Each structure stands twice: as structure tokens, then as C-alpha cells.
């Protein structure tokens, strides 16, 4: 399936242009989420990358205190 709709990263407007935003000239990306699959092989890696902002700071502080 081909996604036609794009969203500008800078001005957050939607467009059909694939190269750049016609309004501000910014980079465009596909705004649709990835397809869901119950047999997702990479879910644990995605969850590991999602760290709460406060939780990440606590981990950094603990690492710094150990040295």
C-alpha cells in the first residue's frame, strides 16, 4: 500500500508533495503509524527506546554516582 499523504516536520502542514513542503520548504515525512502485528519481532526494542524523561535522568544519576 502506498501512502500519499505527507506531513511537514517544520510547519506541520499536510501535503501530497514527496520531496519537500511547498509552504516552507521543510522536510516531509509519512504521518501514518506503522502497521500493528501481534507477532511483532521488534516490540521489545521499541519499548526499550521509550524511556520516561524522569526515569532516564534517574538512570543517568545512578551511573554517575557509581563512578
PDB file of N, CA, C and O in Angstrom:
ATOM      1  N   UNK A   1       0.847  -1.180   0.000  1.00  0.00           N
ATOM      2  CA  UNK A   1       0.000   0.000   0.000  1.00  0.00           C
ATOM      3  C   UNK A   1       0.893   1.244   0.000  1.00  0.00           C
ATOM      4  O   UNK A   1       1.867   1.317   0.749  1.00  0.00           O
ATOM      5  N   UNK A   2       0.562   2.190  -0.822  1.00  0.00           N
ATOM      6  CA  UNK A   2       1.340   3.414  -0.945  1.00  0.00           C
ATOM      7  C   UNK A   2       0.638   4.534  -0.179  1.00  0.00           C
ATOM      8  O   UNK A   2      -0.549   4.792  -0.382  1.00  0.00           O
ATOM      9  N   UNK A   3       1.386   5.192   0.699  1.00  0.00           N
ATOM     10  CA  UNK A   3       0.842   6.331   1.435  1.00  0.00           C
ATOM     11  C   UNK A   3       1.120   7.594   0.640  1.00  0.00           C
ATOM     12  O   UNK A   3       2.274   7.880   0.322  1.00  0.00           O
ATOM     13  N   UNK A   4       0.092   8.348   0.315  1.00  0.00           N
ATOM     14  CA  UNK A   4       0.249   9.559  -0.474  1.00  0.00           C
ATOM     15  C   UNK A   4       0.413  10.794   0.392  1.00  0.00           C
ATOM     16  O   UNK A   4       1.113  11.730   0.006  1.00  0.00           O
ATOM     17  N   UNK A   5      -0.208  10.812   1.536  1.00  0.00           N
ATOM     18  CA  UNK A   5      -0.206  11.987   2.388  1.00  0.00           C
ATOM     19  C   UNK A   5       1.127  12.119   3.111  1.00  0.00           C
ATOM     20  O   UNK A   5       1.668  11.133   3.613  1.00  0.00           O
ATOM     21  N   UNK A   6       1.654  13.338   3.163  1.00  0.00           N
ATOM     22  CA  UNK A   6       2.896  13.647   3.874  1.00  0.00           C
ATOM     23  C   UNK A   6       2.642  14.809   4.827  1.00  0.00           C
ATOM     24  O   UNK A   6       1.716  15.595   4.628  1.00  0.00           O
ATOM     25  N   UNK A   7       3.470  14.910   5.863  1.00  0.00           N
ATOM     26  CA  UNK A   7       3.349  15.996   6.832  1.00  0.00           C
ATOM     27  C   UNK A   7       4.700  16.671   6.985  1.00  0.00           C
ATOM     28  O   UNK A   7       5.724  16.002   7.122  1.00  0.00           O
ATOM     29  N   UNK A   8       4.702  17.986   6.962  1.00  0.00           N
ATOM     30  CA  UNK A   8       5.937  18.751   7.098  1.00  0.00           C
ATOM     31  C   UNK A   8       6.417  18.679   8.548  1.00  0.00           C
ATOM     32  O   UNK A   8       5.616  18.778   9.478  1.00  0.00           O
ATOM     33  N   UNK A   9       7.709  18.508   8.731  1.00  0.00           N
ATOM     34  CA  UNK A   9       8.286  18.425  10.066  1.00  0.00           C
ATOM     35  C   UNK A   9       8.349  19.800  10.715  1.00  0.00           C
ATOM     36  O   UNK A   9       8.217  19.912  11.934  1.00  0.00           O
ATOM     37  N   UNK A  10       8.549  20.855   9.917  1.00  0.00           N
ATOM     38  CA  UNK A  10       8.715  22.200  10.466  1.00  0.00           C
ATOM     39  C   UNK A  10       7.388  22.911  10.721  1.00  0.00           C
ATOM     40  O   UNK A  10       7.126  23.339  11.845  1.00  0.00           O
ATOM     41  N   UNK A  11       6.550  23.042   9.693  1.00  0.00           N
ATOM     42  CA  UNK A  11       5.300  23.805   9.854  1.00  0.00           C
ATOM     43  C   UNK A  11       4.097  22.917  10.179  1.00  0.00           C
ATOM     44  O   UNK A  11       3.015  23.430  10.466  1.00  0.00           O
ATOM     45  N   UNK A  12       4.271  21.600  10.137  1.00  0.00           N
ATOM     46  CA  UNK A  12       3.252  20.605  10.472  1.00  0.00           C
ATOM     47  C   UNK A  12       2.007  20.680   9.589  1.00  0.00           C
ATOM     48  O   UNK A  12       0.913  20.330  10.032  1.00  0.00           O
ATOM     49  N   UNK A  13       2.163  21.132   8.352  1.00  0.00           N
ATOM     50  CA  UNK A  13       1.056  21.129   7.385  1.00  0.00           C
ATOM     51  C   UNK A  13       1.113  19.838   6.576  1.00  0.00           C
ATOM     52  O   UNK A  13       2.175  19.237   6.415  1.00  0.00           O
ATOM     53  N   UNK A  14      -0.043  19.422   6.073  1.00  0.00           N
ATOM     54  CA  UNK A  14      -0.133  18.216   5.255  1.00  0.00           C
ATOM     55  C   UNK A  14      -0.020  18.569   3.785  1.00  0.00           C
ATOM     56  O   UNK A  14      -0.473  19.630   3.355  1.00  0.00           O
ATOM     57  N   UNK A  15       0.591  17.670   3.008  1.00  0.00           N
ATOM     58  CA  UNK A  15       0.782  17.884   1.586  1.00  0.00           C
ATOM     59  C   UNK A  15       0.848  16.540   0.872  1.00  0.00           C
ATOM     60  O   UNK A  15       1.001  15.492   1.498  1.00  0.00           O
ATOM     61  N   UNK A  16       0.730  16.593  -0.446  1.00  0.00           N
ATOM     62  CA  UNK A  16       0.905  15.397  -1.267  1.00  0.00           C
ATOM     63  C   UNK A  16       2.290  15.354  -1.909  1.00  0.00           C
ATOM     64  O   UNK A  16       2.654  14.365  -2.546  1.00  0.00           O
ATOM     65  N   UNK A  17       3.050  16.417  -1.741  1.00  0.00           N
ATOM     66  CA  UNK A  17       4.396  16.505  -2.300  1.00  0.00           C
ATOM     67  C   UNK A  17       5.333  15.577  -1.537  1.00  0.00           C
ATOM     68  O   UNK A  17       5.326  15.574  -0.306  1.00  0.00           O
ATOM     69  N   UNK A  18       6.129  14.797  -2.238  1.00  0.00           N
ATOM     70  CA  UNK A  18       7.001  13.806  -1.593  1.00  0.00           C
ATOM     71  C   UNK A  18       8.387  14.346  -1.249  1.00  0.00           C
ATOM     72  O   UNK A  18       9.037  13.804  -0.355  1.00  0.00           O
ATOM     73  N   UNK A  19       8.860  15.385  -1.919  1.00  0.00           N
ATOM     74  CA  UNK A  19      10.226  15.846  -1.722  1.00  0.00           C
ATOM     75  C   UNK A  19      10.358  16.842  -0.569  1.00  0.00           C
ATOM     76  O   UNK A  19      11.142  16.635   0.358  1.00  0.00           O
ATOM     77  N   UNK A  20       9.577  17.929  -0.639  1.00  0.00           N
ATOM     78  CA  UNK A  20       9.662  18.966   0.392  1.00  0.00           C
ATOM     79  C   UNK A  20       8.330  19.688   0.521  1.00  0.00           C
ATOM     80  O   UNK A  20       7.462  19.577  -0.345  1.00  0.00           O
ATOM     81  N   UNK A  21       8.181  20.419   1.599  1.00  0.00           N
ATOM     82  CA  UNK A  21       6.940  21.141   1.873  1.00  0.00           C
ATOM     83  C   UNK A  21       6.809  22.313   0.913  1.00  0.00           C
ATOM     84  O   UNK A  21       7.755  23.089   0.775  1.00  0.00           O
ATOM     85  N   UNK A  22       5.670  22.470   0.244  1.00  0.00           N
ATOM     86  CA  UNK A  22       5.500  23.587  -0.678  1.00  0.00           C
ATOM     87  C   UNK A  22       5.291  24.928   0.044  1.00  0.00           C
ATOM     88  O   UNK A  22       5.404  25.986  -0.576  1.00  0.00           O
ATOM     89  N   UNK A  23       4.989  24.889   1.341  1.00  0.00           N
ATOM     90  CA  UNK A  23       4.733  26.117   2.086  1.00  0.00           C
ATOM     91  C   UNK A  23       6.011  26.713   2.676  1.00  0.00           C
ATOM     92  O   UNK A  23       6.260  27.912   2.546  1.00  0.00           O
ATOM     93  N   UNK A  24       6.826  25.864   3.330  1.00  0.00           N
ATOM     94  CA  UNK A  24       8.029  26.390   3.993  1.00  0.00           C
ATOM     95  C   UNK A  24       9.322  25.788   3.455  1.00  0.00           C
ATOM     96  O   UNK A  24      10.404  26.261   3.802  1.00  0.00           O
ATOM     97  N   UNK A  25       9.238  24.754   2.614  1.00  0.00           N
ATOM     98  CA  UNK A  25      10.437  24.122   2.060  1.00  0.00           C
ATOM     99  C   UNK A  25      11.071  23.111   2.996  1.00  0.00           C
ATOM    100  O   UNK A  25      12.182  22.646   2.740  1.00  0.00           O
ATOM    101  N   UNK A  26      10.386  22.765   4.074  1.00  0.00           N
ATOM    102  CA  UNK A  26      10.923  21.817   5.058  1.00  0.00           C
ATOM    103  C   UNK A  26      10.813  20.376   4.605  1.00  0.00           C
ATOM    104  O   UNK A  26      10.207  20.073   3.577  1.00  0.00           O
ATOM    105  N   UNK A  27      11.406  19.499   5.386  1.00  0.00           N
ATOM    106  CA  UNK A  27      11.393  18.062   5.112  1.00  0.00           C
ATOM    107  C   UNK A  27      10.014  17.501   5.437  1.00  0.00           C
ATOM    108  O   UNK A  27       9.384  17.927   6.405  1.00  0.00           O
ATOM    109  N   UNK A  28       9.536  16.540   4.629  1.00  0.00           N
ATOM    110  CA  UNK A  28       8.234  15.909   4.865  1.00  0.00           C
ATOM    111  C   UNK A  28       8.442  14.451   5.245  1.00  0.00           C
ATOM    112  O   UNK A  28       9.442  13.832   4.883  1.00  0.00           O
ATOM    113  N   UNK A  29       7.465  13.912   5.988  1.00  0.00           N
ATOM    114  CA  UNK A  29       7.509  12.505   6.395  1.00  0.00           C
ATOM    115  C   UNK A  29       6.111  11.922   6.315  1.00  0.00           C
ATOM    116  O   UNK A  29       5.132  12.659   6.203  1.00  0.00           O
ATOM    117  N   UNK A  30       6.016  10.609   6.372  1.00  0.00           N
ATOM    118  CA  UNK A  30       4.730   9.920   6.350  1.00  0.00           C
ATOM    119  C   UNK A  30       4.129  10.017   7.753  1.00  0.00           C
ATOM    120  O   UNK A  30       4.769   9.599   8.718  1.00  0.00           O
ATOM    121  N   UNK A  31       2.907  10.562   7.892  1.00  0.00           N
ATOM    122  CA  UNK A  31       2.336  10.749   9.226  1.00  0.00           C
ATOM    123  C   UNK A  31       1.618   9.525   9.792  1.00  0.00           C
ATOM    124  O   UNK A  31       1.138   9.571  10.925  1.00  0.00           O
ATOM    125  N   UNK A  32       1.534   8.454   9.047  1.00  0.00           N
ATOM    126  CA  UNK A  32       0.788   7.280   9.472  1.00  0.00           C
ATOM    127  C   UNK A  32       1.641   6.391  10.373  1.00  0.00           C
ATOM    128  O   UNK A  32       2.840   6.254  10.130  1.00  0.00           O
ATOM    129  N   UNK A  33       1.060   5.788  11.400  1.00  0.00           N
ATOM    130  CA  UNK A  33       1.817   4.869  12.253  1.00  0.00           C
ATOM    131  C   UNK A  33       2.100   3.560  11.524  1.00  0.00           C
ATOM    132  O   UNK A  33       1.476   3.242  10.512  1.00  0.00           O
ATOM    133  N   UNK A  34       3.036   2.826  12.054  1.00  0.00           N
ATOM    134  CA  UNK A  34       3.378   1.534  11.472  1.00  0.00           C
ATOM    135  C   UNK A  34       2.217   0.557  11.655  1.00  0.00           C
ATOM    136  O   UNK A  34       1.413   0.710  12.575  1.00  0.00           O
ATOM    137  N   UNK A  35       2.133  -0.425  10.800  1.00  0.00           N
ATOM    138  CA  UNK A  35       1.080  -1.433  10.860  1.00  0.00           C
ATOM    139  C   UNK A  35       1.260  -2.284  12.120  1.00  0.00           C
ATOM    140  O   UNK A  35       2.381  -2.669  12.452  1.00  0.00           O
ATOM    141  N   UNK A  36       0.167  -2.577  12.820  1.00  0.00           N
ATOM    142  CA  UNK A  36       0.230  -3.387  14.034  1.00  0.00           C
ATOM    143  C   UNK A  36       0.250  -4.867  13.692  1.00  0.00           C
ATOM    144  O   UNK A  36      -0.473  -5.329  12.809  1.00  0.00           O
ATOM    145  N   UNK A  37       1.085  -5.593  14.403  1.00  0.00           N
ATOM    146  CA  UNK A  37       1.134  -7.030  14.238  1.00  0.00           C
ATOM    147  C   UNK A  37       1.310  -7.676  15.616  1.00  0.00           C
ATOM    148  O   UNK A  37       2.194  -7.265  16.367  1.00  0.00           O
ATOM    149  N   UNK A  38       0.503  -8.666  15.966  1.00  0.00           N
ATOM    150  CA  UNK A  38       0.693  -9.329  17.255  1.00  0.00           C
ATOM    151  C   UNK A  38       1.998 -10.118  17.321  1.00  0.00           C
ATOM    152  O   UNK A  38       2.495 -10.401  18.411  1.00  0.00           O
ATOM    153  N   UNK A  39       2.551 -10.471  16.177  1.00  0.00           N
ATOM    154  CA  UNK A  39       3.825 -11.193  16.126  1.00  0.00           C
ATOM    155  C   UNK A  39       4.982 -10.231  15.869  1.00  0.00           C
ATOM    156  O   UNK A  39       5.876 -10.526  15.076  1.00  0.00           O
ATOM    157  N   UNK A  40       4.961  -9.094  16.531  1.00  0.00           N
ATOM    158  CA  UNK A  40       5.974  -8.063  16.319  1.00  0.00           C
ATOM    159  C   UNK A  40       7.316  -8.516  16.884  1.00  0.00           C
ATOM    160  O   UNK A  40       7.448  -8.729  18.089  1.00  0.00           O
ATOM    161  N   UNK A  41       8.300  -8.659  16.019  1.00  0.00           N
ATOM    162  CA  UNK A  41       9.610  -9.150  16.418  1.00  0.00           C
ATOM    163  C   UNK A  41      10.441  -8.069  17.122  1.00  0.00           C
ATOM    164  O   UNK A  41      11.358  -8.385  17.880  1.00  0.00           O
ATOM    165  N   UNK A  42      10.120  -6.805  16.873  1.00  0.00           N
ATOM    166  CA  UNK A  42      10.955  -5.719  17.377  1.00  0.00           C
ATOM    167  C   UNK A  42      10.292  -4.910  18.484  1.00  0.00           C
ATOM    168  O   UNK A  42      10.770  -3.825  18.815  1.00  0.00           O
ATOM    169  N   UNK A  43       9.208  -5.409  19.062  1.00  0.00           N
ATOM    170  CA  UNK A  43       8.473  -4.666  20.089  1.00  0.00           C
ATOM    171  C   UNK A  43       9.331  -4.408  21.314  1.00  0.00           C
ATOM    172  O   UNK A  43       9.279  -3.314  21.876  1.00  0.00           O
ATOM    173  N   UNK A  44      10.112  -5.377  21.739  1.00  0.00           N
ATOM    174  CA  UNK A  44      10.921  -5.173  22.943  1.00  0.00           C
ATOM    175  C   UNK A  44      11.979  -4.090  22.726  1.00  0.00           C
ATOM    176  O   UNK A  44      12.332  -3.381  23.669  1.00  0.00           O
ATOM    177  N   UNK A  45      12.484  -3.954  21.514  1.00  0.00           N
ATOM    178  CA  UNK A  45      13.469  -2.908  21.235  1.00  0.00           C
ATOM    179  C   UNK A  45      12.814  -1.529  21.225  1.00  0.00           C
ATOM    180  O   UNK A  45      13.395  -0.555  21.704  1.00  0.00           O
ATOM    181  N   UNK A  46      11.595  -1.452  20.673  1.00  0.00           N
ATOM    182  CA  UNK A  46      10.874  -0.182  20.656  1.00  0.00           C
ATOM    183  C   UNK A  46      10.510   0.261  22.064  1.00  0.00           C
ATOM    184  O   UNK A  46      10.607   1.440  22.403  1.00  0.00           O
ATOM    185  N   UNK A  47      10.090  -0.701  22.880  1.00  0.00           N
ATOM    186  CA  UNK A  47       9.749  -0.365  24.267  1.00  0.00           C
ATOM    187  C   UNK A  47      10.985   0.072  25.034  1.00  0.00           C
ATOM    188  O   UNK A  47      10.893   0.953  25.888  1.00  0.00           O
ATOM    189  N   UNK A  48      12.131  -0.517  24.754  1.00  0.00           N
ATOM    190  CA  UNK A  48      13.364  -0.133  25.432  1.00  0.00           C
ATOM    191  C   UNK A  48      13.777   1.288  25.063  1.00  0.00           C
ATOM    192  O   UNK A  48      14.387   1.990  25.870  1.00  0.00           O
ATOM    193  N   UNK A  49      13.447   1.712  23.845  1.00  0.00           N
ATOM    194  CA  UNK A  49      13.796   3.072  23.421  1.00  0.00           C
ATOM    195  C   UNK A  49      12.872   4.109  24.029  1.00  0.00           C
ATOM    196  O   UNK A  49      13.247   5.275  24.150  1.00  0.00           O
ATOM    197  N   UNK A  50      11.659   3.699  24.417  1.00  0.00           N
ATOM    198  CA  UNK A  50      10.706   4.607  25.038  1.00  0.00           C
ATOM    199  C   UNK A  50      10.994   4.669  26.531  1.00  0.00           C
ATOM    200  O   UNK A  50      10.546   3.811  27.291  1.00  0.00           O
ATOM    201  N   UNK A  51      11.734   5.673  26.945  1.00  0.00           N
ATOM    202  CA  UNK A  51      12.069   5.836  28.360  1.00  0.00           C
ATOM    203  C   UNK A  51      11.428   7.123  28.830  1.00  0.00           C
ATOM    204  O   UNK A  51      11.520   8.152  28.160  1.00  0.00           O
ATOM    205  N   UNK A  52      10.786   7.068  29.968  1.00  0.00           N
ATOM    206  CA  UNK A  52      10.194   8.273  30.534  1.00  0.00           C
ATOM    207  C   UNK A  52      11.297   9.294  30.782  1.00  0.00           C
ATOM    208  O   UNK A  52      12.402   8.918  31.173  1.00  0.00           O
ATOM    209  N   UNK A  53      11.022  10.580  30.562  1.00  0.00           N
ATOM    210  CA  UNK A  53      12.058  11.601  30.767  1.00  0.00           C
ATOM    211  C   UNK A  53      12.634  11.587  32.181  1.00  0.00           C
ATOM    212  O   UNK A  53      13.851  11.691  32.339  1.00  0.00           O
ATOM    213  N   UNK A  54      11.814  11.464  33.194  1.00  0.00           N
ATOM    214  CA  UNK A  54      12.320  11.440  34.564  1.00  0.00           C
ATOM    215  C   UNK A  54      13.077  10.149  34.854  1.00  0.00           C
ATOM    216  O   UNK A  54      14.081  10.155  35.567  1.00  0.00           O
ATOM    217  N   UNK A  55      12.600   9.064  34.306  1.00  0.00           N
ATOM    218  CA  UNK A  55      13.251   7.775  34.523  1.00  0.00           C
ATOM    219  C   UNK A  55      14.645   7.764  33.914  1.00  0.00           C
ATOM    220  O   UNK A  55      15.574   7.207  34.499  1.00  0.00           O
ATOM    221  N   UNK A  56      14.797   8.371  32.753  1.00  0.00           N
ATOM    222  CA  UNK A  56      16.108   8.441  32.107  1.00  0.00           C
ATOM    223  C   UNK A  56      17.090   9.247  32.925  1.00  0.00           C
ATOM    224  O   UNK A  56      18.264   8.887  33.014  1.00  0.00           O
ATOM    225  N   UNK A  57      16.626  10.341  33.528  1.00  0.00           N
ATOM    226  CA  UNK A  57      17.504  11.158  34.357  1.00  0.00           C
ATOM    227  C   UNK A  57      17.947  10.402  35.599  1.00  0.00           C
ATOM    228  O   UNK A  57      19.090  10.550  36.030  1.00  0.00           O
ATOM    229  N   UNK A  58      17.067   9.595  36.185  1.00  0.00           N
ATOM    230  CA  UNK A  58      17.407   8.819  37.370  1.00  0.00           C
ATOM    231  C   UNK A  58      18.489   7.813  37.019  1.00  0.00           C
ATOM    232  O   UNK A  58      19.440   7.633  37.780  1.00  0.00           O
ATOM    233  N   UNK A  59      18.356   7.161  35.886  1.00  0.00           N
ATOM    234  CA  UNK A  59      19.369   6.186  35.474  1.00  0.00           C
ATOM    235  C   UNK A  59      20.714   6.853  35.268  1.00  0.00           C
ATOM    236  O   UNK A  59      21.740   6.298  35.661  1.00  0.00           O
ATOM    237  N   UNK A  60      20.735   8.031  34.660  1.00  0.00           N
ATOM    238  CA  UNK A  60      21.992   8.728  34.447  1.00  0.00           C
ATOM    239  C   UNK A  60      22.622   9.116  35.772  1.00  0.00           C
ATOM    240  O   UNK A  60      23.835   8.995  35.940  1.00  0.00           O
ATOM    241  N   UNK A  61      21.813   9.581  36.713  1.00  0.00           N
ATOM    242  CA  UNK A  61      22.321   9.975  38.015  1.00  0.00           C
ATOM    243  C   UNK A  61      22.932   8.780  38.733  1.00  0.00           C
ATOM    244  O   UNK A  61      23.993   8.904  39.345  1.00  0.00           O
ATOM    245  N   UNK A  62      22.277   7.623  38.666  1.00  0.00           N
ATOM    246  CA  UNK A  62      22.804   6.425  39.320  1.00  0.00           C
ATOM    247  C   UNK A  62      24.118   5.996  38.717  1.00  0.00           C
ATOM    248  O   UNK A  62      25.018   5.575  39.444  1.00  0.00           O
ATOM    249  N   UNK A  63      24.254   6.088  37.432  1.00  0.00           N
ATOM    250  CA  UNK A  63      25.503   5.717  36.761  1.00  0.00           C
ATOM    251  C   UNK A  63      26.607   6.686  37.169  1.00  0.00           C
ATOM    252  O   UNK A  63      27.738   6.263  37.409  1.00  0.00           O
ATOM    253  N   UNK A  64      26.298   7.977  37.252  1.00  0.00           N
ATOM    254  CA  UNK A  64      27.308   8.959  37.629  1.00  0.00           C
ATOM    255  C   UNK A  64      27.751   8.776  39.073  1.00  0.00           C
ATOM    256  O   UNK A  64      28.922   8.996  39.380  1.00  0.00           O
ATOM    257  N   UNK A  65      26.849   8.379  39.973  1.00  0.00           N
ATOM    258  CA  UNK A  65      27.208   8.186  41.375  1.00  0.00           C
ATOM    259  C   UNK A  65      28.081   6.955  41.594  1.00  0.00           C
ATOM    260  O   UNK A  65      28.829   6.899  42.570  1.00  0.00           O
ATOM    261  N   UNK A  66      28.000   5.989  40.721  1.00  0.00           N
ATOM    262  CA  UNK A  66      28.791   4.761  40.863  1.00  0.00           C
ATOM    263  C   UNK A  66      30.269   4.989  40.586  1.00  0.00           C
ATOM    264  O   UNK A  66      31.114   4.277  41.129  1.00  0.00           O
ATOM    265  N   UNK A  67      30.589   5.962  39.757  1.00  0.00           N
ATOM    266  CA  UNK A  67      31.989   6.178  39.384  1.00  0.00           C
ATOM    267  C   UNK A  67      32.673   7.146  40.300  1.00  0.00           C
ATOM    268  O   UNK A  67      33.856   7.436  40.121  1.00  0.00           O
TER     269      UNK A  67
END
